[in-house]
Amino acid sequence: MQTAPPPSSIDANMHGLALWALQFTPRVACVPSPAPFGDALVLELSASQRLFGGRQQLARRLLREARQQGVRAISWAPSSLAAIALARSGLRHGFGAPLAQVLAPLPLAALDATAHHAQLLSQLGCTSLGAVQALPRGGVARRFGAELLAALDQACGLRPDQYPWIDLPARFDARLELPMRIDQADGLMHGARHLLLQLCGWLAAQRAGIRSCTLRWCHDAMRSKHVGDGGELVLHTATTTRDVGHLARLLQAHLAHVQLLAPVGELSLHADAPEALHEASASLLPDTTAQGESLVQVLERITARLGSHQVQRPQLQADHRPEWQVQWQPACQLGALSPVHLPAQPAVPPLPQPSFLLAEPLQLLQDGNSQPLYQGPLQLLTGPQRIEGGWWHRSPGFVLPGDGEADTKPGASTPPPMAQIAHNAVRDYWVAYSAHAGLLWVFHTRLSAQDSAWFLHGRFA
């Protein structure tokens, strides 16, 4: 009977493949095999078929994702050794007939136990597994040992498989040696996608998702002296996810801004602290509205390409001053989607509010009676609406004329360059009519005790 090696001795590529396979079943084992075949990964899938839509659906998904992982051969059979023998012989499945009949025409190299005695067995006229099975069992046990008969019985399903199953690790840590040295950051995506598939398989095995993961790369040993050992890229997501397509698109957008200092020969992907992922239940009827990327995924991808300060969203504020009622902040900030808080809004003012606000109020001219002018005289229709507040709001920046004062020392003629400005607003708003510009929103403010001014602040659609 062959047993799997401990996880510490498993090859890095095989360990990553085992992490990916754990999403389909918790019973995954690595079976060591000599060259030229290499180690084999064994999955016990009988209890998982209904979960993934039946045997055919599960087989299609396994075959598709296994090819993306670079698996050379994959086979299905009622026993693990039979599946390994079929894979070595280039056959896909062993369910069409009893296992003894399926295995009979296979060569001796299909099983390690018979391959080890292939020369002596061939001298006895045995060139296939069926010929070995036809030999007297007593003579085979005395000449070749009981291990050969045990392997044949296990392959035919007469003995149960016994393997130490690979346990699901608490953190994801996978490494991949690249087949060639990569000079451009975009070229890392092919290997990084392999690691992302393994990561999503590890997450699916525990029905969880992540908000961040770290991709690291190691520079080639022939690098320059001033170049470090490698680099890393921390990938953040706004919401908990294990969507490999979205993670790949997001990573590709980030890698577009990376410049490699030396050729890369190895990649590794790390993730900690998986979070519970609440998945939507599948519907009996197809949902055509759920196709494509969600708004959160689109915002993340655009933010990764353009920068956090180029993709912003409004956040409402409970403030009477019009220019402070809406604040803009990055849509995706520090790996989390900026929430939109809706605090209690002030009472609806008695006067209508404009459809458009100017970025900065425009000071208007006045006639001899101190009435505002804008493309001619303005007719004040309704008002005034008094807005007063903001004395508590202090920050370095622009202050509207007559809306506040700087925190300066007594006797100072001009405020210091970085003075704290008090954004106190005392204004009387009016709805005004212009024969050429239509309905306007203007306010009147007092600049000093002897002078006052009118400003245009908005327009009505």
C-alpha positions as CSV (number, residue, x, y, z in Angstrom):
1,M,0.0,0.0,0.0
2,Q,1.4,3.4,-0.9
3,T,0.8,6.4,1.4
4,A,1.0,10.1,0.8
5,P,4.0,12.1,2.1
6,P,3.5,14.6,4.9
7,P,2.5,18.1,3.7
8,S,5.9,19.5,4.4
9,S,7.5,17.2,1.8
10,I,5.0,17.8,-0.9
11,D,6.3,19.7,-3.9
12,A,5.3,23.4,-4.0
13,N,3.3,23.0,-7.3
14,M,1.6,19.9,-6.0
15,H,0.8,21.6,-2.7
16,G,-0.9,24.5,-4.6
17,L,-2.8,22.1,-6.7
18,A,-4.0,20.3,-3.6
19,L,-5.3,23.7,-2.1
20,W,-7.2,24.2,-5.3
21,A,-8.7,20.7,-5.2
22,L,-9.9,21.1,-1.6
23,Q,-12.9,23.1,-2.9
24,F,-14.4,20.0,-4.4
25,T,-13.9,17.6,-1.5
26,P,-12.1,17.5,1.8
27,R,-10.6,14.1,0.9
28,V,-7.5,15.1,-1.1
29,A,-4.2,13.1,-1.0
30,C,-0.9,13.2,-2.8
31,V,0.4,9.8,-4.1
32,P,4.2,9.9,-4.8
33,S,5.3,8.3,-8.0
34,P,8.7,7.8,-9.6
35,A,9.8,9.4,-12.9
36,P,8.7,9.9,-15.6
37,F,5.1,10.2,-14.3
38,G,5.6,12.3,-11.2
39,D,3.4,12.6,-8.2
40,A,-0.4,12.1,-8.5
41,L,-3.2,13.9,-6.7
42,V,-6.1,11.8,-5.6
43,L,-9.6,13.2,-5.0
44,E,-12.6,11.2,-3.5
45,L,-15.6,12.8,-5.2
46,S,-18.5,10.4,-4.7
47,A,-20.0,12.5,-1.9
48,S,-19.6,15.8,-3.9
49,Q,-21.3,15.0,-7.2
50,R,-24.8,16.4,-6.3
51,L,-23.3,19.5,-4.8
52,F,-21.7,20.4,-8.1
53,G,-24.6,19.4,-10.4
54,G,-23.9,15.8,-11.0
55,R,-21.0,13.7,-12.3
56,Q,-20.9,15.2,-15.7
57,Q,-21.0,18.8,-14.5
58,L,-18.3,18.2,-11.9
59,A,-16.1,16.4,-14.5
60,R,-16.4,19.3,-17.0
61,R,-15.4,21.8,-14.3
62,L,-12.5,19.7,-13.0
63,L,-11.2,19.2,-16.5
64,R,-11.4,22.9,-17.4
65,E,-9.8,24.2,-14.3
66,A,-7.2,21.4,-14.1
67,R,-6.0,22.3,-17.6
68,Q,-5.6,26.0,-16.5
69,Q,-3.4,24.7,-13.7
70,G,-1.2,22.8,-16.1
71,V,-2.3,19.3,-15.2
72,R,-1.2,16.9,-18.0
73,A,-3.7,14.1,-17.4
74,I,-6.9,13.6,-15.4
75,S,-9.0,10.4,-15.1
76,W,-12.0,9.0,-13.2
77,A,-12.3,5.5,-11.8
78,P,-14.0,3.8,-8.8
79,S,-10.5,3.4,-7.1
80,S,-7.6,5.7,-6.8
81,L,-4.9,3.4,-8.2
82,A,-7.2,2.5,-11.2
83,A,-7.6,6.3,-11.9
84,I,-3.8,6.7,-11.7
85,A,-3.2,3.7,-14.0
86,L,-5.8,5.1,-16.6
87,A,-4.2,8.6,-16.5
88,R,-0.7,7.1,-17.2
89,S,-2.2,5.1,-20.1
90,G,-3.9,8.1,-21.6
91,L,-7.5,6.9,-20.8
92,R,-10.2,9.2,-19.4
93,H,-12.5,7.1,-17.3
94,G,-13.0,3.6,-16.0
95,F,-16.8,3.3,-15.5
96,G,-17.8,1.5,-18.7
97,A,-17.0,-2.1,-17.4
98,P,-15.8,-3.9,-14.2
99,L,-12.4,-2.6,-13.1
100,A,-10.7,-5.9,-13.7
101,Q,-11.7,-5.7,-17.4
102,V,-10.7,-2.1,-17.7
103,L,-7.3,-2.6,-16.2
104,A,-6.5,-5.9,-18.0
105,P,-5.1,-4.4,-21.2
106,L,-3.0,-1.7,-19.5
107,P,0.8,-2.0,-19.5
108,L,2.9,-2.9,-16.5
109,A,4.1,0.7,-16.1
110,A,0.6,1.8,-15.2
111,L,1.1,0.7,-11.6
112,D,4.2,1.3,-9.5
113,A,4.0,-2.2,-8.0
114,T,4.1,-3.9,-11.4
115,A,6.6,-1.4,-12.9
116,H,9.1,-2.2,-10.2
117,H,9.1,-5.9,-11.3
118,A,8.5,-5.2,-15.0
119,Q,11.7,-6.9,-16.3
120,L,11.1,-10.2,-14.4
121,L,7.4,-10.2,-15.2
122,S,8.1,-9.7,-18.9
123,Q,10.5,-12.7,-18.8
124,L,7.5,-14.7,-17.5
125,G,5.4,-13.5,-20.5
126,C,3.4,-10.9,-18.7
127,T,3.2,-7.6,-20.6
128,S,-0.1,-6.3,-19.1
129,L,-1.9,-6.1,-15.8
130,G,-4.4,-8.7,-16.9
131,A,-1.6,-11.2,-17.5
132,V,-0.3,-10.6,-14.0
133,Q,-3.8,-11.0,-12.5
134,A,-4.0,-14.4,-14.3
135,L,-0.9,-15.7,-12.4
136,P,-1.4,-18.0,-9.4
137,R,-1.7,-15.7,-6.4
138,G,0.4,-18.0,-4.1
139,G,3.3,-18.0,-6.5
140,V,3.1,-14.2,-7.1
141,A,3.1,-13.6,-3.3
142,R,6.2,-15.9,-2.8
143,R,8.2,-14.4,-5.6
144,F,7.2,-10.8,-5.7
145,G,5.8,-10.2,-2.2
146,A,2.4,-9.5,-0.9
147,E,2.6,-5.8,-1.8
148,L,2.1,-6.6,-5.5
149,L,-1.1,-8.5,-4.8
150,A,-2.3,-5.7,-2.4
151,A,-1.7,-3.1,-5.1
152,L,-3.7,-5.1,-7.7
153,D,-6.6,-5.7,-5.3
154,Q,-6.7,-2.0,-4.4
155,A,-6.7,-1.0,-8.1
156,C,-9.5,-3.4,-8.8
157,G,-11.5,-2.1,-5.8
158,L,-11.2,-5.3,-3.7
159,R,-9.4,-3.4,-1.0
160,P,-10.2,0.1,0.3
161,D,-7.9,3.1,-0.3
162,Q,-6.1,4.4,2.7
163,Y,-4.4,7.8,2.5
164,P,-3.6,10.5,5.0
165,W,-5.8,13.3,3.7
166,I,-4.3,16.8,3.3
167,D,-5.7,19.2,5.9
168,L,-6.9,22.6,5.0
169,P,-4.3,25.2,6.2
170,A,-5.3,28.2,8.2
171,R,-3.6,30.6,5.8
172,F,-2.9,30.5,2.1
173,D,0.7,30.4,1.0
174,A,1.5,29.1,-2.5
175,R,4.6,29.4,-4.6
176,L,5.1,29.0,-8.3
177,E,8.4,28.7,-10.2
178,L,8.0,30.4,-13.6
179,P,9.0,28.4,-16.7
180,M,11.0,31.4,-17.9
181,R,12.4,34.7,-16.7
182,I,9.8,37.5,-17.0
183,D,11.1,41.1,-17.7
184,Q,7.7,42.9,-17.9
185,A,5.1,43.1,-15.1
186,D,2.3,42.2,-17.5
187,G,4.0,38.9,-18.1
188,L,3.4,37.9,-14.5
189,M,-0.3,37.5,-15.0
190,H,-0.1,34.0,-16.5
191,G,1.6,32.6,-13.4
192,A,-0.4,34.8,-11.0
193,R,-3.7,33.5,-12.4
194,H,-2.6,29.9,-11.5
195,L,-2.1,31.1,-7.9
196,L,-5.4,32.9,-7.9
197,L,-7.2,29.8,-9.0
198,Q,-5.6,28.0,-6.1
199,L,-6.5,30.8,-3.7
200,C,-10.1,30.7,-4.7
201,G,-10.2,26.9,-4.3
202,W,-8.8,27.3,-0.8
203,L,-11.5,29.9,-0.1
204,A,-14.3,27.8,-1.6
205,A,-13.3,24.9,0.6
206,Q,-14.2,27.0,3.7
207,R,-17.0,29.0,2.1
208,A,-15.1,32.2,2.7
209,G,-13.7,35.2,0.8
210,I,-10.9,37.7,1.3
211,R,-10.5,41.5,1.2
212,S,-6.7,41.5,0.6
213,C,-3.9,39.3,-0.6
214,T,-0.2,39.8,-1.3
215,L,1.6,38.8,-4.5
216,R,5.3,38.6,-4.2
217,W,8.0,38.0,-6.8
218,C,11.6,37.0,-6.5
219,H,14.2,38.5,-8.8
220,D,16.6,36.3,-10.7
221,A,19.9,35.3,-9.0
222,M,21.8,37.1,-11.8
223,R,20.4,40.5,-11.0
224,S,22.4,43.6,-10.4
225,K,23.8,44.3,-6.9
226,H,21.7,47.4,-6.3
227,V,18.5,45.5,-7.0
228,G,16.7,43.9,-4.1
229,D,15.5,40.3,-3.7
230,G,12.1,41.1,-5.2
231,G,8.9,43.1,-4.8
232,E,5.4,42.7,-3.7
233,L,1.9,44.1,-4.5
234,V,-0.9,44.1,-2.0
235,L,-4.3,43.7,-3.7
236,H,-7.3,45.1,-1.8
237,T,-11.0,44.5,-2.6
238,A,-14.0,46.6,-1.5
239,T,-16.1,43.6,-0.5
240,T,-15.4,40.1,0.5
241,T,-15.0,38.0,-2.6
242,R,-13.4,34.9,-4.1
243,D,-14.3,35.6,-7.8
244,V,-11.2,34.6,-9.6
245,G,-12.2,36.6,-12.7
246,H,-12.6,39.9,-10.8
247,L,-9.3,39.3,-8.8
248,A,-7.4,38.6,-12.0
249,R,-8.8,41.8,-13.7
250,L,-8.0,43.9,-10.6
251,L,-4.5,42.4,-10.3
252,Q,-3.8,43.1,-14.0
253,A,-4.8,46.7,-13.6
254,H,-2.4,47.1,-10.7
255,L,0.4,45.4,-12.5
256,A,0.1,47.9,-15.3
257,H,1.6,50.5,-12.9
258,V,4.5,48.2,-11.8
259,Q,8.0,48.4,-13.3
260,L,10.2,45.4,-12.6
261,L,13.8,46.2,-11.5
262,A,15.1,42.8,-12.6
263,P,13.8,39.6,-14.3
264,V,11.5,37.5,-12.2
265,G,11.8,33.8,-11.8
266,E,9.3,32.9,-9.0
267,L,5.9,34.1,-7.7
268,S,4.2,33.5,-4.4
269,L,0.7,34.5,-3.2
270,H,-0.3,34.9,0.4
271,A,-3.6,35.5,2.2
272,D,-4.6,35.6,5.8
273,A,-7.9,35.9,7.8
274,P,-10.6,34.7,5.4
275,E,-14.0,36.2,6.0
276,A,-17.4,34.5,5.8
277,L,-19.0,35.0,2.4
278,H,-22.8,35.1,2.2
279,E,-23.6,33.7,-1.2
280,A,-26.9,34.2,-3.0
281,S,-29.0,31.0,-3.4
282,A,-29.3,29.7,-6.9
283,S,-32.6,30.3,-8.6
284,L,-34.7,27.7,-10.5
285,L,-35.2,30.3,-13.3
286,P,-32.2,32.0,-15.0
287,D,-31.6,35.5,-13.8
288,T,-30.5,37.6,-16.7
289,T,-30.2,40.7,-14.6
290,A,-27.2,39.3,-12.7
291,Q,-24.9,39.0,-15.7
292,G,-21.7,41.0,-15.9
293,E,-19.7,42.8,-13.3
294,S,-21.3,44.5,-10.3
295,L,-20.9,48.2,-9.7
296,V,-18.5,47.6,-6.9
297,Q,-16.2,45.5,-9.1
298,V,-16.3,48.1,-11.9
299,L,-15.4,50.8,-9.4
300,E,-12.5,48.8,-8.1
301,R,-11.1,48.1,-11.6
302,I,-11.4,51.7,-12.7
303,T,-9.8,52.9,-9.4
304,A,-6.9,50.5,-9.8
305,R,-6.3,51.9,-13.3
306,L,-6.8,55.6,-12.7
307,G,-6.1,56.1,-9.0
308,S,-8.3,56.6,-6.0
309,H,-8.6,60.3,-6.3
310,Q,-9.9,60.1,-9.9
311,V,-13.0,58.0,-9.0
312,Q,-15.1,59.7,-6.3
313,R,-18.6,59.5,-5.0
314,P,-20.8,62.0,-3.2
315,Q,-21.5,61.8,0.5
316,L,-24.4,63.9,1.9
317,Q,-23.9,66.0,4.9
318,A,-26.4,67.6,7.3
319,D,-25.4,71.2,6.7
320,H,-27.4,74.3,5.9
321,R,-24.6,75.8,3.8
322,P,-25.1,74.7,0.2
323,E,-21.4,74.2,-0.7
324,W,-21.0,71.8,2.3
325,Q,-24.1,69.7,1.8
326,V,-22.3,67.3,-0.5
327,Q,-18.7,66.1,0.0
328,W,-16.7,64.1,-2.4
329,Q,-14.5,61.2,-1.4
330,P,-12.7,58.3,-3.1
331,A,-15.1,55.6,-4.1
332,C,-12.6,52.9,-3.0
333,Q,-10.4,53.8,-0.2
334,L,-8.0,51.7,1.9
335,G,-9.4,48.5,0.4
336,A,-13.0,49.2,1.3
337,L,-15.8,50.8,-0.6
338,S,-16.5,54.2,1.0
339,P,-19.9,53.9,2.6
340,V,-22.6,56.4,1.8
341,H,-24.0,57.7,5.1
342,L,-27.4,59.4,5.0
343,P,-27.6,61.5,8.1
344,A,-30.6,63.4,9.2
345,Q,-31.2,66.2,6.7
346,P,-32.3,69.7,7.7
347,A,-35.9,70.7,7.3
348,V,-37.0,71.5,3.8
349,P,-36.5,75.3,3.3
350,P,-39.5,77.4,2.4
351,L,-37.8,78.6,-0.8
352,P,-37.0,76.3,-3.8
353,Q,-33.4,75.1,-4.2
354,P,-31.5,75.5,-7.5
355,S,-30.6,72.7,-9.8
356,F,-27.0,73.8,-10.4
357,L,-24.5,75.4,-8.0
358,L,-21.5,77.3,-9.2
359,A,-18.1,76.0,-8.0
360,E,-17.4,79.5,-6.5
361,P,-20.0,82.2,-6.0
362,L,-19.7,85.0,-8.6
363,Q,-19.8,88.6,-7.2
364,L,-22.3,90.7,-9.1
365,L,-22.4,94.4,-9.9
366,Q,-24.9,96.7,-8.3
367,D,-26.8,99.7,-9.6
368,G,-27.3,103.0,-7.7
369,N,-29.9,101.5,-5.4
370,S,-27.6,98.6,-4.4
371,Q,-29.6,96.1,-6.5
372,P,-27.8,93.3,-8.2
373,L,-27.0,93.3,-11.9
374,Y,-26.4,90.2,-14.1
375,Q,-26.8,90.7,-17.9
376,G,-29.1,93.5,-16.9
377,P,-31.1,94.3,-13.8
378,L,-32.4,91.4,-11.7
379,Q,-36.0,91.2,-10.3
380,L,-36.1,89.7,-6.8
381,L,-39.0,87.3,-6.7
382,T,-38.9,85.5,-3.3
383,G,-36.8,85.8,-0.2
384,P,-34.9,86.4,1.8
385,Q,-33.9,83.0,3.1
386,R,-31.4,83.5,5.9
387,I,-28.6,80.9,6.2
388,E,-26.3,81.4,9.1
389,G,-23.8,78.8,10.5
390,G,-20.4,77.2,10.2
391,W,-18.6,79.2,12.9
392,W,-17.3,75.8,14.3
393,H,-15.9,74.8,10.9
394,R,-12.2,75.8,10.7
395,S,-9.8,74.5,8.1
396,P,-7.0,75.9,5.9
397,G,-8.5,77.0,2.6
398,F,-10.6,79.5,0.7
399,V,-13.3,81.4,2.5
400,L,-16.2,83.1,0.7
401,P,-16.1,86.9,0.9
402,G,-17.8,88.1,4.0
403,D,-18.4,84.5,5.3
404,G,-15.9,84.4,8.1
405,E,-12.5,85.5,9.4
406,A,-9.1,83.9,9.9
407,D,-7.6,83.0,13.2
408,T,-5.0,85.7,13.3
409,K,-3.1,87.4,16.1
410,P,-4.4,90.8,17.2
411,G,-3.0,93.6,15.1
412,A,-2.0,91.4,12.2
413,S,-2.9,93.0,8.9
414,T,-2.9,89.8,6.8
415,P,-3.5,86.2,7.9
416,P,-0.5,83.8,7.8
417,P,-0.2,81.5,4.8
418,M,-1.6,78.5,6.6
419,A,-4.1,80.3,8.8
420,Q,-7.2,78.4,10.0
421,I,-10.2,79.8,8.3
422,A,-13.6,80.0,10.0
423,H,-16.2,79.1,7.3
424,N,-19.0,81.1,9.0
425,A,-21.7,82.0,6.5
426,V,-24.3,84.8,7.0
427,R,-26.3,85.1,3.8
428,D,-29.7,86.1,2.6
429,Y,-30.8,84.0,-0.4
430,W,-33.2,85.3,-3.0
431,V,-34.8,83.8,-6.2
432,A,-34.1,86.4,-8.9
433,Y,-35.3,86.6,-12.5
434,S,-33.2,87.8,-15.4
435,A,-34.7,88.5,-18.8
436,H,-31.6,86.9,-20.5
437,A,-30.4,84.3,-17.9
438,G,-33.7,83.0,-16.5
439,L,-34.2,82.1,-12.8
440,L,-31.1,82.6,-10.6
441,W,-30.2,81.9,-7.0
442,V,-28.4,84.9,-5.5
443,F,-27.5,85.9,-2.0
444,H,-26.7,89.1,-0.3
445,T,-23.9,89.4,2.3
446,R,-22.4,92.2,4.3
447,L,-18.7,92.6,3.7
448,S,-18.3,95.3,6.3
449,A,-20.4,97.7,8.3
450,Q,-20.5,100.2,5.4
451,D,-20.5,98.0,2.4
452,S,-22.4,94.9,1.2
453,A,-22.3,92.7,-1.9
454,W,-24.5,90.4,-4.1
455,F,-23.3,87.0,-5.3
456,L,-24.7,84.5,-7.9
457,H,-24.6,81.0,-6.4
458,G,-26.9,78.8,-8.5
459,R,-29.2,78.4,-11.5
460,F,-32.6,76.9,-11.8
461,A,-33.2,74.4,-14.7
